Amino acid sequence: MKKIFYFGCIALLAASCGPRMIDYPTQKVMGYIPIYSNDPNLLKIYSEGPLPINRAGKIYVKGNLIFQNDIGYGIHVFDKTIPSVAKRIGFIHLPGNMEISIKGNLLYANSFDDLVILDITDWRTIKEKQRVKHAFMKGNEAHLNASYLMIPPPEKGVYYECIVPSKGMVIGWKKDSINYSGCYYNE
């Protein structure tokens, strides 16, 4: 009888230590609401004069040029002919860009969830050599990560409405009161 009592106490104690599923009430917080678009014109890639840097990203050097991505927007081009006085000379619009790499005269980058290969022999007349649609949304784990479908929120350490890929690409954000649903940006 004592054994049954001890086993019962141990079972009760073990059950009380396990994880609990608690339904937290929806909480209103200040955050960002995504602005979606399915407009194919958003994917157009072109060059223009220099623009201010919004969100500085990775840097690649090719000859006398420096390419620096501006996360979500495109790539800045700098002339470093005189290294101590590198100057901004242009911008390549590449919407949804977060990553870049260069090999030879080809620049490899993402445009939202597409892989694009650009000929940068003359960056002023950029040529799209190839586009692999949805290259970054292959595999099960990719569907859990919608970050390639969005331009990141404008600041770090903020809440945002979770991305719904079926609504399109996130092209911007609106600050407002949102129902917190577990999405927080801190990259």
N, C-alpha and C positions, 0 to 999 in steps of 0.2 A: 504494500500500500504506500509506503514511504517513497519507493522508486517511482510510482505513478505520479505522486505529488511533486517530486523533484523534476521529473521530465515535463510535467505540466507547467511548472514555474519557469523552467528554461525555455520552453516553447513560447510562452507568453512574453517573456523578456526579449527573445530573439525577434518576435513579430513586431514588437514596439520599436525596435532599432532600425527597421528596414526603411527604404525610401517611401515617401508619401506623395501621392499625386494630389496636389492642391490646385483648385481652380481659383486663380487670382482674378479679382474684378478688373475690368478694363480701366486703365488709368489714363487720364488726359494729361499730356505734357506738351511743352513747346518743342517743335521739331520741324521736319521738312516733308512736304508732300511732293512726290515725283510728278513731273510734267512729261507725259508720254507723246510719242509721235510715231507714225508709220510712213511718213513722207519719204519716198526713195531719193528725193533731192538732197536729203541730209547726208547721203553717202558720197556726194561729189567731193573730189579731191582737187585742190587748186592752190597755186602760189600767189602771194601778194607781198606788199611791203611789210616792214617790221611792225609788230604789235606788242603791247605790254605783256609781261609774263603773269599768268594767273596762278598756276600750280606747277612749279618747276619739277621736272622729272629727270629721267636718265639723260646722260650726255654721251655722244659718240663723236669722235674726231675722224675726219676724212680729208687728207691733204691740208689745205688752209681753211677748211670749213669745220665748224662745230655745229652739230645738230643736237638740240635739246627738246625733249617732248614736254608739252604743256598738258598735263593729265586731263583727258577728256576733250581736248580741243584741237591739238595738232602739234606741229614741230617748229620751233624757232631755229633760224639759221644765222650763224655768226661768222664773220670773217676774222681769222686770226693771223693774217699775213704779218702783222706786227703784233706778236703775242702779248705784249704789255698793254696793248690798246685794242683788244678784241671788240668789234662793234657789231651790233645787231643789224642784219641786212635784209631779212625777210622772214616770212612765215608760210608754212605749208598747212593749209586747212585739212585736217584729217579727223573728222568728228568721231568721238568715242574712243580716242586713242589713249592707251595706258602703257604700252610697251613698244620699244623699238630696238632694232638691231641692224647693223650694216655689214655687208660683205661685198667687196668690189664696188660696183656702181648700183647695187641693189639695196634698197632699204626695205626691211621686213617689219611689219607693224600690224597691230590689230586696229580695226575700225568697228567698234562695238564687238560683236562676236565673230566678225569675219577676219580672216587673215588676208592682208593685202601686200603685194610685192610691187614696189615702185622703182622706176628707173630714175636715179638722181644724177645721171651724167650731167645734166643741166637742171638744177633744182628749180630754176625760174619757170621752166616749161615741164613740170613734173608729168610723168607718164605712168599710168597704172598698167603694169604688165600682166598682173593676174589678181583675181579675188577668189578666195575659197570661202564660200558662204557657210556660215555657222561652224567654222573650223574649231572654235573654242567652246562649242556646246555639244561636243560628242562625249558619250559615256555617261553613266549614271551619276557620277559625282559632279559633273558639270551642271546638271539640271538643278542641283542644290545650291549652286553658286551663280547668282544672276548678276554678279559684278561686271561682267563683260557687256551687259545690256544697258549700262548706265554711265552717265557722267557722274562722278562722285558728288556727294553733298558739298556745299561751298565752305564748310569748316569742319574741323575734327571735334570729336567728343560730343556728337549730337545724335538725337533720336530721329528716326525717319520712318515713314510708312514703308513697310516691306514691299519689295518690287514684285510685280505680277507680270512675268514675261509675255503672257498672251496679250497684254495691253500695248506692247510696242517697246521702242527704245526710250530710255530716260534721257531727255535732252536738256533738262533743267530742273530747278527746285523752287518751291514757294514755301517760305517760312510761315507756319501757322500752328494752331493748336491741333494735335493729332491724338488718336487713340493709340497708346503704346502697345505694340504687338511683338516686341522682341527684337526689333532691328535697331542697331546702334552703330554709328560710324566713328571709328577711331584709328584709321590707318594713316 
